[in-house]
Amino acid sequence: MNWIDLRSDTVTKPSREMRESMSAAEVGDDVYGEDPTVNLLQDKTADILGKEAALFVPSGVMANQLAIKTHTQPGDEVIVESESHIFNFETAGASFLSNVQLLPVNGKHGILTAEQITQSIRSPIYYNPKTSLVCLENTHNKAGGTIYPLEEIKSIAELAGNRSISLHLDGARIWNASAASGIMPKEYARFFDTVSVCFSKGLGAPVGSALAGTREKIEKARKYRKIFGGGMRQAGILAAGALFALEYNRERLKEDHKKAKLLAEKLQRVLGIHIDQEYVQTNIIVIDIKARKESSGDILAKLKTKGLLLSEMGSTTLRAVTHLDVSMEQINSAAEIIQSVLGTK
Ligand code: TLP
């Protein structure tokens, strides 16, 4: 079947040009720090984010978990948004790997305010856990690709700085936030101690993420990366894909955003579903199916028989993600499939 795969932007496959640059990559042993292409990618990533250093890692989860490990001590508490990736989709990694407790706080469309964070910081009574880290997510996946307002980030950073609390950004899709808002990645990144970014989502590289921060933090993270089993050898082949993605696939993310808006608009006519059009800000559409008397699994199965793949986000929400391997024509077909399977108003 010729699938229309909107489950995630992680399903993108490397283009012929990307594969060519990967096969031509100069490589070395990165555990010795001798892979020139990995070193180039790390320098370039650090530069784009305005940070001293960056570390290439196999996945976004590893980048986030390394950040948590480097900023905390066992027994500390980390403030996260309750729908965040770190809290929901990293298999309790923070408690498993760093022995910390996560404090989930309900944001609005994924956005926590400085005020909410202030109220969530523990007072320094000895039996309280120590609040040592706050993690934000931009764009916010589960909230539907929402963009964090820069002014709010600024206030949170000021507050965190005053209270000596570290600030980490899960910037897996910071590229989408930037393409949509026109705010450069480094303008976002300057407010954070560390930033994780992914090359393997909307940018279309097959593998890889990075953690950026001060040289000191990144050296600490390098040691933990080895402990977590993330020390790779001739990883330049992968880094070349990421370099290609950074060079050629950032600007075009705007097309994915257009496709998401178009699809979301077309789905307004579908029976028993709800999409917050205002919050379709980048490449993710969260579809609320509460009003339908069917399970998400049943709906997904029906769509699948017509060649359309979406993913389940929560018990009553589905997700559609646009990306570089889905054409405008396929977006139109996806809308038609959903309309015919679920019915129109
Ligand atoms: N997100 C995946 C799934 O895990 C849900 C997806 O399909 O969107 N931070 C954010 C905000 C993410 O969305 C993801 C992946 C990660 C981190 C983890 O990246 P990987 O999958 O590379 O470990």
Boltz pocket constraint, residues with backbone or C-beta under 6 A from the ligand:
constraints:
  - pocket:
      binder: B
      contacts: [[A, 7], [A, 8], [A, 9], [A, 10], [A, 58], [A, 59], [A, 60], [A, 61], [A, 62], [A, 64], [A, 85], [A, 86], [A, 89], [A, 137], [A, 139], [A, 140], [A, 141], [A, 170], [A, 172], [A, 173], [A, 198], [A, 200], [A, 209]]
      max_distance: 6.0
